[in-house]
Amino acid sequence: DHHGKLERILYKIGVFLAQRPWQFIFFSILLIVGCASGVASFENEIRQDKLWVPTGAVSLDQSDYVDGTWPASGARAMTVW
């Protein structure tokens, strides 16, 4: 019976953790800090052409061409649907 086996496994895990609560808390916090340590190296990107378009895409070259050939003469408008 799969349910009985699952119950026994979960029971053993529960007993193991109940006997060592502070170790479980310590290692849980250590795991969270380890996983969250990469957040410090994140860089916020707000330029949409860099955010949504893959590096080296043809559209980036075309955008550079359009911007160089017909420079913007005022505020840039964008519509998001």
Phi, psi and omega in degrees: 000122183290325181295319179295320179294316179298318179298319179295319179296313180295324177296315179298319177297316179298317178295316179302314181289326180292331179280344183226057186295319183290325176294319179297316179297314181299311182291331175293315179295319178299319178295317180296315179297319179297317179290326183275353184295336179287344181297329181295336182263004178293144174241130182279124179250121181249350178282119186294326180292335176271333185282318189254350184250132180298148178299134179083009180289148180300325182297332176293318177296318179295322178295319177297320178297312181297315180296325179284325183280318181235082182297148180293139182254009182186206180292145179266132181253146179216139178246131178247125181259000000 
